[in-house]
Amino acid sequence: MRCKKKIAFSRFLIIAVLAMPLIAYGGDSGTFRGNWWNYYDRAMEYSESTEPGFPDKAFEDLKEAISMRSKDQRMARTYGMHFIDYFPHRELGIAYFKKGDIDNAISELEQSLGMEESAKAIFYLNKARKTKLLQLKDKHINPPAITVASPVQGSALKEMTTTIKGNVSGDGFVSKVLINNIPYRFERSAKDVPFESVIPLDDGDNSIVITAEDLLGNISGKTVSVLVNREGPAINIFDIITENKDGKKYITVTGEINDSTGIRNVIFNGDNKEVNDAKSYIFNISLERKYVQNKFLIQAFDNLGNTTTAELDLESELSAFNKIHNHKLLAFNGSSLFSSDKEPPVLHLKDAAEVPHVLVDRYYVEGEAFDNQRVDRILINSREVSMKKGKKIFFSKVIKLNEGDNRIVVEAFDSSGNRAVSEFTVRRQIPLVMQVSSRMSISILPFEVKRENSETGRLAYEQLIGSFVDQKRFLVIERAKLEQVLMEQKLAREKLTDVEHSIRVGRLIGSDSILATSIAETHKSIEIISRVINTETSEIMDVKDVFAEDKSLSTVKDLIEGLALKIAQSFPVVEGMVIKTEKKEIFADIGNTSKIRNNAGVIVYRKGKEIRHPVSGKSLGWDTIKLGEGYVEQVQEGFSKIRLSDKFRNQEVNVKDLIVTK
């Protein structure tokens, strides 16, 4: 019963949300009755007017409204079923700013932001702070200082990504941070701005460039360079020969191991040798022949954990190297030498044939190249393997995989320019519960635009849909499906401002949520407000907005991209583990620090069958078994309580099963 009442009340509240732009400044149908919302509505009308004396009247009305209701908030109930976004401190701060009273402007705007976040308040607070800084004529403001906690400058890594963490500080209030030319978004300017961002890494040298700007336009930059090495050490076999020593027959294997980041250790048939970070290690191993098993194993490890394995069939290798010794490589013709080598290297890849689909984002390529003269170069997907030239080279490298088919081409060249090539395809398949199709579905409703015939609204709507699709955080319901349901239900687009119609349409589409967006334009500014609404409970899950005093297409594009990112950041994809189970509830090790929210949808799953390569036996990842769905009922410091949905529950949930937010 309590749940039904909650849903009913949520629906009651939501009715005003979609229609809010229509009543934002007319809470009482134009009749002034001396209520707080009357003063606020009239103040907003005065503030937009160019009539003499009207700005002062707006100032007085805002103070009167605050005296009657002082809290800035969204969806403040006026009377009956009427609600408005009520920001008297924000608007008073703007009025102070336009009047030139900067200290009071900053005070009012900060009060507003302390009660309810809004992009418009942030915009004017930044302007007020900048004005105050410009008034400090005798004080020199240094450019922002950038400190990076990780990664360490010059460090070597092997991961596909790294998380850069640091802080930007400055008395000029940091207003913008770029990481590799991509804006790091934060809500408002501040003297200290911590940042944390995941950066994709390529093989070789990577430069991560941080640029910071303050309100005065002072700019500073910092570059952190890291080396990415995903290659195992190259094992170069110089020779394999038989020798007689003290009346005994020996097989001697000589060679060199090389790695640009340093070799940690080498294991020869189980015998470990510490190498102490040397970048080159020459070995000479003699084995009494009568005790030698046919297989001889060399395993080399670098300091990053990359590894290469050389598995030698000694009898076969002896025969191959003896042929080299007996083969005449060069011939004399008059006064010049010429190569008679016409044979390409022999290239063998360990796992290239019939590779099953891979569920992880990387693939381990390993192989060997042999030449009767000398292997000069090995390339994997056009990138050269770090190695020294030699007759027989063992190599390995981890390749980053994109979703879908990934073509891997390995080439080997000898000293005469002969080329051998081997290529194969690896298909990466993202586990079902991690696919976009399993994320929270959202239907983006046509924008509610206060201004008639506004081209801005149409372009912004198209841009927002595109931004949501590109970010791959939500399952975006196709617009054609929305139009089809509207046609089938004989509903006009305008009807979507009515909560009952919009939520009914969302449910018919099969959408978890709807995004209701309104645009308010004046002659010089634009404000865009989006509300994410749960179609099952009618709850407003989140409200995000953007504001600018520039209505150019480029600015609107930036605003929409920022709005889409704000919404995505409010619904992070969080993974966790089940730590306790009850009848219809489970507890997961995800607390409030993960930014998970109440009523967030979750998928409960467990690891399925591990996929291994049929030749090497290496793991290619785990498939997933979906156990059911549910929603977060309560978030505590170190855990969350999740109520399971009978509708989607397939199997019993056990401790150590996994969850991921939709």
C-alpha positions in Angstrom: 0.0 0.0 0.0 2.8 2.4 0.9 4.5 1.6 -2.4 1.3 2.4 -4.3 0.9 5.7 -2.4 4.5 6.5 -3.3 3.9 5.8 -7.0 0.7 7.8 -7.0 2.4 10.8 -5.3 5.3 10.5 -7.8 2.8 10.6 -10.7 1.1 13.6 -9.0 4.4 15.4 -8.8 5.6 14.5 -12.3 2.5 15.9 -14.0 4.0 19.4 -13.8 7.5 18.3 -15.0 6.7 17.9 -18.7 4.4 20.9 -18.7 6.7 23.0 -16.5 8.0 25.2 -19.3 4.4 26.3 -20.0 3.8 27.4 -16.5 7.3 28.4 -15.3 6.5 32.1 -15.2 2.7 32.0 -14.8 1.9 30.3 -11.6 -1.4 31.9 -11.2 -2.7 32.5 -14.7 -1.7 36.1 -14.6 -3.7 37.0 -11.5 -1.5 38.6 -8.8 -2.6 37.4 -5.3 0.5 38.4 -3.2 1.8 34.9 -2.9 5.6 34.1 -3.1 5.2 32.6 -6.5 3.4 35.7 -7.7 6.3 37.9 -6.7 8.8 35.5 -8.2 6.9 35.3 -11.6 6.5 39.0 -11.8 10.2 39.5 -10.9 11.1 37.2 -13.8 8.9 39.2 -16.2 10.4 42.5 -14.9 14.0 41.2 -15.3 13.4 40.4 -19.0 11.9 43.8 -19.7 13.7 46.9 -21.0 11.2 49.3 -19.6 12.8 52.0 -17.3 12.6 51.1 -13.6 11.6 47.4 -14.2 15.0 45.9 -13.1 14.6 47.7 -9.7 11.1 46.4 -9.4 12.4 42.8 -10.1 14.9 43.4 -7.3 12.2 44.3 -4.9 9.9 41.4 -5.9 12.7 38.9 -5.5 13.4 40.1 -2.0 9.7 39.9 -1.1 9.5 36.3 -2.5 12.6 35.3 -0.4 11.0 36.7 2.7 8.0 34.4 2.1 9.9 31.3 0.9 13.7 31.4 1.0 14.8 28.0 -0.5 15.8 27.7 -4.1 14.6 24.4 -5.5 13.2 22.7 -8.5 9.5 21.7 -8.6 8.4 24.0 -5.8 4.7 23.5 -5.4 2.6 26.6 -5.7 -1.0 25.5 -5.4 -3.0 22.4 -6.6 -1.2 20.7 -9.4 1.1 23.7 -10.2 4.9 23.5 -9.8 7.7 25.9 -10.8 11.5 25.9 -10.7 12.0 28.5 -8.0 15.4 30.2 -7.8 15.0 33.6 -6.1 18.5 33.7 -4.7 20.0 32.9 -8.1 17.9 35.6 -9.8 18.7 38.1 -7.0 22.4 37.3 -7.4 22.1 38.0 -11.2 20.2 41.3 -10.4 23.1 42.3 -8.0 25.6 41.4 -10.7 23.9 43.5 -13.3 23.7 46.4 -10.8 27.5 46.1 -10.1 27.3 44.9 -6.5 29.7 42.0 -7.0 30.1 40.9 -3.4 26.3 40.5 -2.8 26.0 38.8 -6.2 28.6 36.2 -5.3 26.9 35.7 -1.9 23.4 35.1 -3.4 24.7 32.9 -6.1 26.7 30.7 -3.7 23.6 30.5 -1.5 21.5 29.3 -4.5 24.1 26.7 -5.4 24.2 25.5 -1.8 20.5 24.7 -2.0 20.1 23.5 -5.6 22.6 23.2 -8.4 21.8 25.0 -11.6 23.9 25.8 -14.7 22.6 29.4 -14.8 23.8 30.1 -11.3 27.2 28.7 -12.1 27.4 30.8 -15.3 26.8 34.0 -13.4 28.9 33.1 -10.4 31.9 32.6 -12.8 31.2 36.0 -14.3 30.9 37.6 -10.9 34.2 36.0 -9.7 36.0 37.1 -12.8 34.8 40.7 -12.3 36.0 40.7 -8.7 39.4 39.4 -9.8 39.7 42.1 -12.4 39.0 44.7 -9.7 42.1 43.5 -7.8 44.5 45.7 -9.8 47.5 45.4 -7.5 47.4 41.6 -7.2 49.2 39.4 -9.7 47.4 36.2 -10.4 49.6 33.3 -11.4 48.4 30.7 -14.0 46.9 27.5 -12.6 49.3 25.0 -11.0 48.9 21.4 -12.2 50.1 18.5 -10.1 49.8 14.9 -11.3 49.7 12.1 -8.7 49.6 9.2 -11.2 50.9 7.9 -13.5 54.5 8.7 -12.7 56.4 10.6 -15.4 58.5 8.3 -17.5 56.9 5.1 -16.1 56.5 1.9 -18.2 53.1 0.3 -18.4 51.5 -2.6 -20.3 47.7 -1.9 -19.6 45.2 -0.9 -22.3 44.3 2.3 -20.3 45.7 4.3 -17.4 43.9 6.5 -14.9 45.4 10.0 -14.7 44.8 11.6 -11.3 45.8 15.0 -10.1 44.8 18.5 -9.1 44.7 22.0 -10.6 44.8 25.0 -8.3 45.0 28.7 -8.7 43.8 32.0 -7.1 42.2 32.9 -10.5 39.6 30.1 -10.1 40.1 27.2 -12.4 37.4 27.3 -15.0 38.5 24.8 -17.7 40.6 21.6 -17.7 41.5 19.7 -20.9 43.1 16.2 -20.9 44.4 15.4 -24.4 42.2 18.2 -25.8 39.1 16.6 -24.3 37.2 18.8 -21.8 37.3 17.4 -18.2 33.9 18.6 -17.1 33.2 19.9 -13.6 30.3 21.9 -12.4 31.8 25.3 -11.4 35.1 27.2 -11.2 37.1 26.7 -8.0 40.5 27.4 -6.6 41.1 23.7 -6.4 39.8 21.2 -9.0 40.8 17.5 -8.6 40.6 15.5 -11.7 40.6 11.8 -12.6 40.2 10.4 -16.0 40.7 7.1 -17.8 43.0 7.5 -20.8 43.4 4.8 -23.6 47.1 3.9 -24.3 48.8 3.0 -27.6 52.0 1.0 -28.0 55.2 2.9 -27.5 55.5 6.5 -26.2 52.3 8.1 -25.0 52.0 11.8 -24.0 49.1 12.8 -21.7 48.7 16.6 -22.0 46.8 18.5 -19.3 45.8 22.1 -20.0 44.2 24.4 -17.4 42.6 27.8 -17.7 41.4 30.2 -15.0 38.6 32.8 -15.2 41.1 35.5 -16.2 42.3 33.5 -19.2 45.6 32.5 -17.7 46.6 29.1 -19.2 49.1 26.5 -18.1 50.0 23.0 -19.2 51.7 19.9 -18.1 52.7 16.7 -20.0 53.1 13.3 -18.5 54.9 10.8 -20.7 54.6 7.0 -20.3 56.0 4.1 -22.3 53.6 1.3 -23.1 55.2 -2.1 -23.8 53.0 -5.1 -24.4 55.7 -7.2 -25.9 57.4 -10.1 -24.2 61.2 -10.3 -24.3 62.5 -11.4 -27.7 64.4 -14.7 -27.4 67.1 -14.9 -30.1 68.7 -18.3 -30.6 72.2 -17.9 -32.0 73.1 -21.5 -32.4 72.5 -25.1 -31.3 75.4 -27.5 -31.7 76.8 -30.7 -30.3 80.1 -30.7 -28.5 82.5 -33.3 -26.8 83.8 -32.4 -23.4 85.8 -34.7 -21.2 84.6 -37.7 -23.2 81.0 -36.7 -22.9 78.6 -35.4 -25.5 76.7 -32.2 -24.9 74.1 -30.1 -26.7 74.9 -26.4 -26.4 72.2 -23.7 -26.9 73.5 -20.1 -27.2 71.4 -17.0 -27.6 70.4 -13.6 -26.3 67.2 -12.2 -24.7 66.3 -8.6 -25.2 63.7 -6.3 -23.7 63.4 -2.5 -23.8 62.0 -2.3 -20.2 64.3 -4.7 -18.6 64.4 -8.5 -18.1 63.3 -9.7 -14.7 64.1 -13.4 -14.9 64.6 -16.3 -17.2 63.6 -19.9 -16.6 65.6 -22.7 -18.5 63.7 -26.0 -18.1 62.6 -25.1 -14.6 65.9 -23.5 -13.6 65.3 -19.9 -12.6 67.9 -17.2 -13.4 67.5 -13.7 -11.9 68.6 -11.1 -14.5 68.3 -8.0 -12.3 66.6 -5.7 -14.9 69.2 -6.0 -17.6 67.9 -5.1 -21.1 70.1 -7.8 -22.7 71.0 -11.2 -21.4 73.3 -13.6 -23.2 73.1 -17.3 -22.4 75.1 -20.4 -23.1 73.4 -23.6 -21.9 75.2 -26.9 -22.2 73.2 -30.1 -21.5 74.7 -33.6 -21.4 73.1 -35.3 -24.3 72.1 -38.6 -22.7 70.1 -36.7 -20.1 68.5 -34.3 -22.5 64.7 -34.6 -23.0 63.6 -33.7 -26.5 61.8 -30.5 -25.4 63.8 -27.6 -24.0 61.8 -24.7 -22.6 62.9 -21.1 -22.1 60.6 -18.6 -20.4 61.6 -15.0 -20.3 59.8 -12.4 -18.1 60.2 -8.6 -18.3 59.6 -6.1 -15.5 56.0 -5.4 -16.5 55.0 -9.1 -16.5 55.1 -9.6 -20.2 56.4 -13.1 -21.1 57.7 -15.0 -24.1 58.1 -18.8 -24.3 60.5 -20.6 -26.6 59.9 -24.3 -26.9 62.7 -26.1 -28.7 62.7 -29.6 -30.1 66.4 -30.1 -29.8 66.8 -32.9 -32.3 64.9 -31.0 -35.0 66.7 -27.7 -34.1 70.1 -29.4 -34.4 69.2 -30.6 -37.9 68.1 -27.2 -38.9 71.1 -25.4 -37.6 73.5 -28.0 -39.1 71.9 -27.2 -42.5 72.7 -23.6 -42.0 76.4 -24.3 -41.3 76.7 -26.5 -44.4 74.8 -24.1 -46.7 76.8 -21.7 -48.9 75.0 -18.3 -48.5 77.3 -16.1 -50.7 78.7 -16.6 -54.2 81.5 -14.8 -55.9 80.8 -13.3 -59.4 83.7 -11.4 -60.9 84.5 -8.6 -58.5 81.2 -8.6 -56.5 79.4 -10.6 -53.9 75.7 -11.4 -54.3 73.2 -13.2 -52.2 71.9 -16.5 -53.4 69.2 -16.5 -50.7 65.8 -16.7 -52.3 63.9 -18.4 -49.5 61.7 -16.3 -47.1 61.8 -16.9 -43.4 59.8 -19.6 -41.9 57.1 -18.0 -39.7 55.0 -20.0 -37.3 52.3 -18.6 -35.0 51.3 -20.6 -32.0 47.5 -19.8 -31.9 46.6 -18.5 -35.3 44.4 -21.3 -36.6 40.6 -21.3 -35.9 40.6 -18.8 -33.1 37.3 -18.9 -31.2 35.6 -15.6 -30.3 37.2 -13.7 -27.5 35.3 -12.1 -24.6 38.2 -9.9 -23.3 39.7 -6.8 -24.9 43.1 -8.2 -25.8 44.7 -11.1 -27.6 48.1 -12.7 -27.0 50.1 -13.3 -30.2 53.1 -15.4 -29.9 55.3 -17.1 -32.5 58.7 -17.8 -33.9 60.6 -16.8 -37.1 63.5 -18.8 -38.5 65.8 -18.0 -41.5 68.7 -19.8 -43.0 70.6 -16.5 -43.1 69.1 -14.0 -40.6 65.8 -12.6 -39.5 66.0 -8.9 -39.7 62.6 -7.6 -38.8 59.2 -8.8 -37.4 56.1 -6.7 -37.7 52.7 -7.2 -36.0 50.0 -5.1 -37.5 52.7 -2.9 -39.1 54.4 -2.2 -35.7 57.9 -3.4 -35.4 58.8 -5.9 -32.7 61.7 -4.8 -30.6 64.4 -7.4 -31.2 68.0 -8.1 -32.3 68.7 -9.8 -35.6 69.2 -13.5 -35.5 68.6 -16.9 -37.1 65.7 -17.9 -34.9 63.6 -15.4 -33.0 60.8 -16.2 -30.5 58.4 -13.2 -29.9 55.1 -12.3 -28.2 52.8 -9.3 -28.0 49.4 -8.4 -26.6 47.1 -6.8 -29.2 44.2 -4.5 -28.2 40.9 -5.7 -29.6 37.9 -3.7 -30.7 34.4 -5.1 -30.7 33.8 -7.3 -33.7 36.4 -8.6 -36.2 40.1 -7.7 -35.6 42.6 -8.6 -38.4 46.0 -9.5 -37.1 48.9 -9.6 -39.7 52.4 -10.8 -38.7 55.3 -10.3 -41.1 58.9 -11.5 -41.0 61.8 -10.2 -43.2 65.2 -11.7 -43.7 68.5 -9.9 -44.5 67.9 -10.4 -48.3 64.4 -8.7 -48.1 62.4 -11.9 -48.4 59.1 -11.7 -46.7 56.9 -14.2 -44.9 53.4 -13.3 -43.7 50.7 -14.9 -41.6 47.4 -13.4 -40.9 44.2 -14.3 -39.1 41.0 -12.8 -37.6 40.1 -12.6 -34.0 36.4 -11.7 -33.2 35.8 -9.9 -29.9 32.3 -10.4 -28.5 31.4 -8.4 -25.5 29.7 -10.5 -22.8 25.9 -10.1 -22.9 25.4 -8.3 -19.6 28.1 -5.7 -20.6 26.5 -5.0 -24.0 24.7 -1.7 -24.7 21.6 -3.8 -25.2 21.6 -4.6 -21.5 21.9 -1.0 -20.3 19.1 1.2 -19.1 16.8 2.0 -22.0 15.8 5.6 -22.5 13.3 7.2 -24.8 14.3 10.8 -25.7 11.1 12.8 -26.0 10.7 15.8 -28.5 11.8 19.0 -26.7 9.3 21.4 -25.2 10.3 24.8 -26.6 8.8 27.9 -25.2 9.6 30.0 -28.2 7.5 29.2 -31.3 9.2 28.2 -34.6 12.6 27.8 -32.8 15.1 26.1 -35.1 17.4 25.8 -32.0 15.0 23.3 -30.4 15.0 21.0 -33.4 18.7 21.0 -33.9 19.4 20.5 -30.2 17.0 17.5 -30.2 18.9 15.9 -33.0 22.2 16.6 -31.4 21.1 15.1 -28.0 20.0 11.9 -29.6 23.3 11.6 -31.5 25.3 12.3 -28.3 23.5 9.6 -26.4 24.0 7.1 -29.1 27.7 7.9 -29.4 28.5 7.6 -25.7 27.0 4.1 -25.6 25.9 4.5 -22.0 22.2 3.9 -22.5 20.1 1.8 -24.9 18.5 4.6 -26.8 15.1 3.7 -28.1 14.8 4.5 -31.8 12.8 7.6 -32.7 11.0 5.6 -35.4 9.6 3.3 -32.6 8.4 6.4 -30.7 6.7 7.8 -33.8 5.1 4.4 -34.5 3.6 4.1 -31.0 2.3 7.7 -31.2 0.6 6.9 -34.5 -0.9 3.6 -33.2 -2.2 5.3 -30.1 -3.4 8.3 -32.1 -1.5 10.7 -30.0 0.0 14.0 -31.1 3.5 15.0 -30.1 2.0 17.8 -28.0 0.3 15.2 -25.8 3.7 14.1 -24.5 3.7 17.0 -22.2 1.0 15.1 -20.2 2.6 12.7 -17.8 0.1 9.9 -18.3 0.6 9.9 -22.0 4.4 10.2 -21.9 4.8 7.4 -19.4 2.2 5.2 -21.1 4.1 5.7 -24.4 7.4 4.9 -22.6 6.0 1.6 -21.3 4.5 0.7 -24.7 7.9 1.2 -26.2 9.5 -0.9 -23.5 11.6 1.9 -22.2 13.0 1.9 -18.6 13.0 5.7 -18.6 12.1 8.8 -20.6 14.1 12.0 -21.0 11.9 15.1 -20.9 13.8 18.3 -22.0 12.7 21.9 -22.1 14.4 24.9 -23.7 13.9 28.4 -22.4 15.3 31.1 -24.7 15.5 34.9 -24.3 16.8 37.3 -26.8 20.4 36.6 -25.7 20.4 33.4 -23.6 19.5 29.8 -23.8 18.7 27.3 -20.9 18.2 23.6 -21.5 16.8 21.4 -18.7 16.5 17.6 -18.9 14.7 15.3 -16.5 15.2 11.5 -16.4 11.9 9.9 -15.4 11.5 6.2 -14.4 8.6 4.8 -16.4 7.7 2.2 -13.8 7.6 4.4 -10.7 7.1 7.8 -12.4 10.0 9.0 -10.2 12.3 11.8 -11.4 15.6 10.1 -11.2 17.8 13.1 -12.1 17.7 16.7 -13.4 20.5 18.2 -15.3 20.8 21.6 -17.1 23.1 23.8 -19.1 23.1 27.6 -19.8 24.8 30.1 -22.0 24.5 33.6 -23.2 25.6 32.6 -26.7 23.0 30.9 -29.0 25.3 30.1 -31.9 25.1 26.6 -33.3 28.6 25.7 -32.0 27.7 26.8 -28.5 24.4 24.9 -28.6 26.3 21.8 -29.8 28.8 22.1 -26.9 25.9 22.6 -24.4 24.1 19.5 -25.7 27.3 17.4 -25.5 27.9 18.6 -22.0 24.3 17.9 -21.0 24.5 14.3 -22.4 27.8 13.8 -20.5 26.3 15.2 -17.2 23.4 12.7 -17.4 25.7 9.8 -18.3 28.0 10.6 -15.3 25.0 10.6 -13.0 24.3 7.0 -14.0 27.7 5.2 -13.8 28.0 1.6 -14.8 29.1 0.0 -11.5 30.1 -3.6 -11.0 30.1 -5.5 -7.7 29.7 -8.8 -5.9 26.9 -10.4 -3.9 27.9 -10.6 -0.3 24.6 -11.8 1.2 21.3 -13.3 0.0 17.8 -13.3 1.5 14.4 -14.4 0.0 13.8 -11.6 -2.4 16.7 -9.3 -1.5 20.5 -9.5 -1.9 23.3 -7.3 -0.6 26.2 -6.2 -2.8 29.6 -4.7 -1.9 28.8 -1.4 -3.6 28.5 1.6 -1.3 27.7 5.3 -1.7 31.3 6.1 -2.8 30.5 4.4 -6.1 27.8 7.0 -6.9 25.2 4.3 -7.3 21.7 5.7 -6.7 18.5 4.4 -5.1 16.1 2.7 -7.6 19.0 2.1 -10.1 18.3 -1.0 -12.1 20.8 -3.9 -11.8 21.6 -7.2 -13.6 22.6 -10.1 -11.5 24.8 -12.6 -13.2 27.6 -15.2 -12.7 30.6 -16.2 -14.8 29.7 -18.9 -17.3 31.9 -21.3 -19.1 35.5 -20.1 -19.6 36.6 -20.1 -23.2 40.1 -21.4 -23.8 42.2 -21.5 -26.9 42.2 -25.1 -28.3 45.9 -25.1 -29.0 47.6 -23.0 -26.3 44.9 -23.4 -23.6 45.1 -19.7 -22.8 42.0 -18.1 -21.4 40.0 -16.0 -23.8 37.5 -14.8 -21.2 34.3 -16.0 -19.6 30.8 -16.0 -20.9 28.1 -14.7 -18.6 24.9 -16.3 -17.2 22.1 -13.8 -16.4 20.4 -14.7 -13.2 17.9 -11.9 -13.1 17.3 -8.2 -12.6 16.4 -6.0 -9.7 16.7 -2.4 -8.4 18.7 -0.7 -5.6 16.5 -0.2 -2.6 19.0 1.3 -0.2 22.6 2.5 -0.4 24.9 2.5 2.7 28.5 3.4 3.2 29.9 -0.1 2.3 27.1 -2.0 0.7 23.8 -1.8 -1.2 20.5 -3.6 -0.6 18.9 -4.8 -3.9 15.4 -6.1 -4.3 15.1 -8.8 -7.0 12.3 -8.7 -9.6 10.3 -11.9 -9.9 9.6 -11.0 -13.5 13.2 -11.4 -14.6 14.5 -13.9 -12.1 15.7 -17.1 -13.7 17.9 -18.9 -11.1 18.8 -18.8 -7.5 21.4 -16.1 -6.6 24.4 -17.1 -4.5 27.1 -15.3 -2.6 30.0 -14.3 -4.9 27.6 -13.9 -7.9 28.1 -10.6 -9.6 26.0 -7.5 -10.4 26.3 -4.6 -12.8 24.1 -1.6 -13.0 21.8 -1.2 -16.0 
